[in-house]
């Protein structure tokens, strides 16, 4: 079957109505059916699409390749064994008559950011695209530009950092980069803040290598307890422009809103999308279905892949660093021999933390903060930071990516998924680099990974941007889900207390095992998390209470909590991005897809899962000496069952 056999309507070409060939318009459904037939189904079609994207990416890389003189200048500007500076990563396609000097050329490009960067800048107050040339182009009155860093903890391939640098240069004013660890986070756990500060330590080292100091404020340590917000507001009010990342969930979105309201009108506030290839702000309304989002954003996403300004940076990474493994090694070297601190602004009024100073101990710093929730302790099996994140990506890319399609739903395969969600949440790894690496792999597993990475991750970000702050009740769900859950809101339920849910003592042994894993390790396989999330609806008195409880438990214990992808996954359990399933008469669920924990036993060898050694989940160190075989070390490796199963109280002697 070829195009000639399809129904076609020909119309005059509006671009050249007189002499141009007419347009041929086909029915979309017939073209899609033909494509599926030609490529042997959806998997074959996705694979061919990925192959073509990879070819375009390779051509773009070759086209944007640097000259020998540029490479030499780049090598001189990058310390040996270190990370590339932002100058290596900006678009270098300058004018033909530009100076051959590397520094003026880089400065010129910073002053004229590519569209890939400027289209992701949102004026937070108006919600519109920021007037880049008008607002940032005028010479300022000497007030600095402030980059408030929160969820893009990296000094490379960071659009918010690129915008901040360019704005400061165009205005001819200093650039301040600051991170504030505030006690007002909705879940200020030791686990979250330890991982966060580990990432800030790597970023502080990376930026120092570029001659910039990352100012880190920790409530109760850098200044008076609970004065972090006042310090942030004062620093922002003394600036002409505040730039931060677009993170459309609480507490980040609420923080940005509150700061914008507290600042005078002459201080602009911009939010920059650092997480998505296709900027979330370009999606006009909250997406209803993932497949519709995929098809509507496929072409513009491919166009952005072809003009990715970090393509040249990818070449620099391969040449200067030898891949992600060398990034991790470079971070280790930086930690052992940290660069000198950058300049501290005069009159700052508080003492920024030096997280890489000799003897600096993140655990000790947090121990002095009485507002930290220590009931959720830090984990020892994974640490925050770009070095750790890229080492994990490199291991998955070389060992697990090609098998992703076959292993992604198997919780027994701990290397079947990348386990990068926490690093993506804090922006410790570049999503643009991960996408490039996956596209160039050209395997069935890589094809599936790219689809999941682009579709499900970015649809969640777009949805949250258009739905916040309504994300933790039934109003966030599609109309059909609200109606069917409303009709069953009075159904009898076996309610559990929040204590039972958080401690994993509900009596459902499979669910309790999953909750113990989440509570102890901060991780839970996505295929299991779907069943985990479905259990809240029959265990809470109302659908609203079920959604709120699922969000609370997930955000408190998961390392990737409070993320758009978290909301996308949790709300899917209640009907988001899904369609009506089953009969309306189904108790409690109605037409919302119903899943039970017992169904896991049909798809997963649960006994094998429970017999996995604790080390497979990276939790041996967290479990303590008893779970690690005792102080003598002579015992056998304990099983997941012995670790996760609630322990019975010892009988009185």
SVG drawing of the C-alpha trace seen along z (x, -y; Angstrom):
<svg xmlns="http://www.w3.org/2000/svg" viewBox="-23 -53 69 70">
<polyline fill="none" stroke="black" stroke-width="0.4" points="0.0,0.0 1.5,-3.4 0.4,-7.0 -1.1,-6.8 -3.8,-4.4 -4.9,-6.8 -7.7,-9.4 -6.1,-12.7 -7.4,-16.2 -5.4,-18.7 -5.5,-22.4 -3.6,-25.5 -0.3,-26.1 -0.7,-29.4 3.0,-30.1 3.0,-30.1 -0.6,-30.0 0.1,-30.7 3.1,-28.6 3.6,-26.3 2.6,-22.6 -0.7,-22.1 -0.7,-20.7 -1.8,-17.1 -3.8,-16.6 -4.2,-13.1 -6.4,-11.7 -4.2,-11.5 -5.8,-8.2 -4.9,-6.6 -1.3,-7.9 -0.8,-6.6 -2.2,-3.2 0.2,-3.1 3.2,-4.0 2.3,-1.3 2.0,1.2 5.3,0.2 7.4,0.3 5.7,3.4 3.9,1.7 4.4,-1.0 7.8,0.4 9.2,0.4 7.8,-3.1 9.4,-4.4 12.7,-2.8 12.7,-4.3 11.8,-7.7 14.7,-7.5 17.1,-6.4 16.2,-9.5 16.5,-11.7 20.0,-10.3 21.1,-10.9 19.9,-14.5 21.7,-14.9 24.9,-13.6 24.6,-16.0 24.0,-18.9 27.0,-18.0 29.2,-17.8 27.8,-21.1 28.4,-22.8 31.9,-21.3 34.5,-23.8 37.6,-24.8 41.1,-23.8 41.7,-27.2 38.5,-27.2 39.3,-23.8 42.7,-25.0 41.2,-28.1 38.7,-25.8 41.4,-23.5 43.3,-26.5 40.1,-27.8 39.3,-24.5 41.5,-23.2 43.0,-19.8 40.8,-17.1 38.1,-19.5 34.7,-20.4 34.0,-22.6 33.0,-26.2 29.8,-27.7 31.8,-29.3 32.3,-25.8 28.6,-25.2 27.0,-28.3 26.1,-28.4 29.3,-29.3 27.7,-30.0 28.9,-33.6 29.1,-36.1 31.6,-35.4 33.4,-38.6 33.7,-38.0 37.1,-38.2 39.1,-35.0 39.8,-35.5 37.9,-33.0 36.9,-35.3 35.3,-38.1 33.4,-35.4 32.1,-33.7 31.1,-37.1 29.3,-38.0 27.3,-34.7 26.4,-35.2 25.0,-38.6 22.8,-37.0 21.4,-33.8 19.9,-31.3 16.2,-30.8 16.5,-27.4 17.3,-29.3 15.2,-32.4 12.0,-30.6 12.1,-28.9 12.3,-32.2 9.0,-33.1 8.3,-36.4 6.8,-35.1 4.6,-38.0 2.9,-38.2 3.3,-34.5 4.5,-35.6 7.8,-35.1 10.3,-37.5 11.4,-40.4 15.0,-39.2 16.5,-41.9 14.4,-44.7 14.7,-43.9 18.1,-42.3 19.7,-44.3 19.6,-47.8 22.5,-48.9 21.5,-48.6 21.9,-51.0 24.6,-48.9 22.4,-46.5 23.4,-42.9 21.6,-40.0 20.7,-37.2 20.4,-33.6 18.5,-31.8 19.6,-28.2 17.2,-25.4 16.6,-22.6 19.3,-22.9 22.4,-22.1 24.9,-22.1 27.4,-24.5 27.0,-23.1 24.2,-22.8 22.1,-24.9 19.8,-27.3 19.0,-29.4 22.7,-29.9 23.2,-30.8 20.5,-33.4 21.8,-34.8 25.3,-35.1 24.1,-36.7 21.8,-39.2 24.6,-40.3 27.0,-40.8 24.5,-42.7 23.7,-45.0 27.3,-45.3 26.6,-44.3 27.8,-41.6 26.2,-38.1 25.3,-36.6 24.4,-32.9 22.8,-31.8 21.1,-28.7 18.9,-29.0 18.1,-25.9 14.9,-27.0 13.1,-25.5 9.8,-26.3 10.0,-23.3 6.9,-21.1 9.1,-18.1 12.4,-19.3 13.7,-15.8 17.3,-14.9 17.2,-12.7 16.2,-15.5 18.5,-18.1 21.5,-15.8 21.1,-14.8 20.4,-18.5 23.5,-19.7 25.7,-17.0 24.6,-18.3 25.3,-21.9 28.8,-20.9 29.6,-19.6 28.0,-22.6 30.0,-24.9 33.2,-23.3 32.3,-23.3 31.4,-27.0 34.5,-27.9 36.5,-26.4 34.7,-28.9 35.7,-31.8 32.2,-32.1 31.1,-31.5 27.9,-29.8 26.5,-31.4 24.8,-28.7 22.6,-29.7 21.3,-27.1 18.7,-28.2 20.1,-28.3 23.7,-28.0 24.4,-30.9 22.4,-33.3 19.7,-33.5 17.3,-30.6 14.4,-31.0 16.0,-34.2 16.8,-32.5 13.7,-34.0 14.6,-37.5 18.1,-37.0 16.8,-35.9 14.3,-38.7 17.0,-41.3 19.5,-39.9 16.7,-39.8 15.5,-43.3 19.0,-44.7 19.1,-43.1 17.7,-44.4 16.7,-40.9 16.0,-37.6 16.3,-34.4 15.3,-30.9 14.3,-27.6 10.8,-26.8 9.6,-24.1 5.8,-24.1 5.1,-22.3 5.1,-23.2 7.1,-24.4 9.2,-25.8 6.4,-27.5 4.9,-29.0 8.4,-30.3 8.7,-32.0 5.2,-33.5 5.9,-34.8 9.2,-36.3 7.8,-38.0 5.0,-39.5 7.6,-40.8 9.8,-42.5 9.3,-46.0 8.0,-46.2 11.3,-47.3 12.9,-43.9 12.0,-41.5 11.5,-37.8 12.1,-35.2 11.6,-31.5 13.7,-29.4 12.8,-25.8 16.0,-23.7 14.3,-20.3 12.5,-19.8 13.7,-19.6 10.3,-21.0 9.7,-23.9 6.7,-23.2 5.4,-26.8 4.7,-26.2 2.0,-23.7 -1.1,-26.0 -3.3,-23.8 -2.9,-20.9 -2.4,-17.7 -5.2,-15.2 -3.5,-12.2 0.1,-11.2 -0.3,-9.9 -1.8,-13.2 1.0,-15.1 3.5,-12.8 2.1,-13.3 1.6,-17.1 5.1,-17.7 7.0,-15.2 7.8,-17.5 8.8,-20.6 10.9,-18.4 12.8,-17.1 13.3,-20.6 14.9,-21.5 17.1,-18.5 18.6,-19.8 19.4,-23.2 20.4,-22.1 22.9,-24.7 24.7,-22.2 25.5,-19.9 28.9,-21.7 29.2,-21.2 28.6,-17.4 31.7,-17.4 33.7,-19.2 32.6,-16.7 33.7,-13.8 37.1,-15.5 37.8,-17.1 36.3,-14.6 36.0,-11.3 32.3,-10.8 30.3,-10.7 32.7,-8.4 35.4,-11.1 32.9,-13.7 32.6,-11.6 36.4,-11.2 36.8,-15.0 34.5,-15.7 36.5,-13.4 39.7,-15.3 38.0,-18.6 36.9,-17.4 40.4,-16.3 42.0,-19.5 39.2,-22.2 39.6,-25.5 39.9,-28.7 36.6,-30.4 35.3,-32.9 34.5,-36.5 31.9,-37.2 29.6,-40.2 30.3,-43.1 27.7,-43.8 26.1,-40.4 25.1,-40.2 25.5,-36.5 28.3,-33.9 27.9,-31.5 28.6,-27.9 31.8,-26.5 30.7,-22.9 34.0,-21.7 36.2,-23.2 38.5,-20.7 36.5,-19.1 33.1,-20.3 30.6,-17.7 27.1,-17.9 25.6,-15.6 27.1,-17.7 25.7,-20.9 22.2,-19.4 22.5,-18.0 22.7,-21.6 19.4,-22.5 16.5,-21.7 13.9,-22.1 15.3,-19.1 13.0,-16.0 15.4,-13.3 12.7,-10.7 13.5,-10.3 17.3,-9.8 19.7,-10.3 20.5,-7.2 24.1,-6.0 23.7,-3.9 23.4,-6.9 24.7,-10.5 23.8,-13.7 25.9,-15.6 26.8,-15.6 29.6,-13.2 27.5,-10.5 24.6,-11.2 26.8,-10.8 28.5,-7.8 25.1,-6.2 24.0,-7.2 27.3,-5.8 26.7,-2.5 23.2,-2.2 24.0,-3.5 26.7,-0.8 25.0,2.1 21.2,1.5 20.1,-0.9 20.0,1.6 17.9,4.0 15.6,1.3 12.5,2.3 12.8,5.9 13.7,5.2 12.1,1.9 9.0,3.6 11.0,6.2 11.6,5.1 14.1,8.0 16.4,6.2 17.9,3.4 19.9,2.2 16.8,2.5 16.1,-1.2 18.4,-4.2 17.3,-5.2 18.2,-8.8 14.9,-10.4 16.3,-12.0 19.2,-13.5 16.8,-14.8 14.6,-16.4 17.5,-18.5 19.0,-19.0 22.3,-17.4 22.5,-15.8 21.7,-17.5 18.5,-16.1 20.0,-17.3 23.1,-15.1 21.0,-12.1 18.7,-12.5 21.7,-12.9 23.4,-9.7 20.2,-7.7 19.4,-8.9 22.8,-7.9 22.5,-4.4 20.1,-3.2 18.8,-0.1 15.3,1.1 15.9,0.4 17.2,-3.1 14.1,-3.8 11.8,-2.9 13.9,-4.9 13.7,-8.0 9.9,-7.7 9.5,-7.3 12.0,-10.1 10.4,-12.6 6.7,-11.7 6.0,-10.8 8.5,-13.1 7.7,-16.1 3.9,-15.6 4.0,-15.6 5.9,-18.9 3.5,-20.6 0.5,-19.3 1.8,-20.7 2.7,-24.1 -0.9,-24.5 -2.6,-22.9 -0.6,-24.2 -1.6,-24.8 -4.5,-22.3 -2.4,-19.1 -3.4,-17.2 -7.2,-16.7 -9.7,-15.4 -9.9,-18.8 -6.6,-17.8 -8.2,-14.8 -10.1,-14.6 -13.9,-15.2 -14.8,-11.5 -12.5,-10.5 -14.0,-13.1 -17.5,-12.0 -17.0,-8.2 -15.0,-8.7 -17.7,-11.1 -20.4,-8.5 -18.5,-6.0 -17.3,-8.4 -19.8,-6.8 -18.7,-3.2 -17.5,-1.3 -13.8,-1.3 -11.3,0.4 -9.5,-2.8 -6.0,-2.8 -4.3,-5.5 -1.5,-7.7 0.8,-6.0 0.0,-2.6 0.6,-3.9 3.9,-5.6 5.3,-2.7 4.1,0.0 1.9,1.9 -1.4,2.1 -1.6,5.8 -1.2,6.1 2.2,7.8 3.1,7.0 2.2,3.3 4.0,3.1 7.2,4.5 7.0,1.8 6.5,-0.9 9.4,0.3 11.6,0.2 10.5,-3.4 10.8,-4.4 14.3,-3.0 16.0,-3.5 14.1,-6.5 13.5,-4.5 10.7,-2.3 10.6,-0.7 8.1,-2.5 6.2,0.6 5.7,1.3 4.9,-2.3 1.8,-2.1 0.4,0.7 1.6,-1.1 -0.3,-4.2 -3.5,-2.4 -3.9,-1.2 -4.6,-4.6 -8.1,-4.9 -9.7,-2.0 -7.8,-2.8 -8.7,-6.5 -12.2,-7.9 -12.5,-10.0 -10.8,-10.4 -9.4,-13.8 -7.9,-12.3 -6.4,-9.4 -4.6,-11.7 -3.4,-13.9 -2.1,-10.9 -0.3,-9.4 1.4,-12.7 2.4,-13.2 3.9,-9.7 5.7,-9.8 7.1,-13.3 8.3,-12.7 10.2,-9.5 11.1,-9.4 14.4,-11.0 12.5,-12.2 9.5,-13.5 7.9,-16.9 8.6,-16.6 6.2,-16.9 6.9,-13.3 5.8,-12.3 2.5,-14.1 2.1,-12.6 2.6,-9.1 0.4,-9.5 -2.5,-11.2 -2.3,-8.5 -3.4,-6.1 -6.6,-8.1 -7.3,-8.4 -5.0,-11.2 -3.7,-10.5 -5.8,-7.3 -9.2,-6.4 -12.3,-4.9 -11.7,-1.2 -14.2,1.5 -17.7,1.2 -19.1,-1.7 -20.4,0.7 -16.8,1.5 -16.8,0.6 -14.7,-2.5 -12.9,-2.7 -15.8,-2.9 -14.3,-3.3 -10.8,-4.2 -8.4,-1.4 -8.2,0.9 -5.0,2.7 -4.4,4.7 -1.1,5.7 -2.0,9.4 -1.7,8.7 2.0,8.2 2.4,11.9 1.0,12.8 3.6,10.6 6.5,10.8 8.2,13.7 7.5,12.2 9.4,14.9 12.4,14.2 12.0,10.5 11.7,11.0 14.8,13.3 17.0,10.6 19.9,9.6 19.5,6.2 22.6,5.0 20.7,5.3 18.7,2.3 21.7,0.5 20.2,0.5 22.7,2.7 24.4,-0.3 21.1,-1.9 19.9,1.3 22.7,1.3 25.0,4.1 22.1,6.5 20.9,6.5 24.4,6.7 25.1,10.0 26.1,8.9 29.2,7.4 31.1,10.7 30.3,10.7 29.9,14.4 26.2,14.6 24.7,15.0 23.4,12.0 19.9,11.2 17.0,11.2 14.5,8.5 12.0,10.4 14.0,10.3 14.7,6.6 11.3,5.3 9.0,7.5 7.7,5.7 9.5,7.0 7.4,8.5 7.9,7.2 10.0,9.4 8.1,11.3 8.8,10.3 11.2,12.7"/>
</svg>
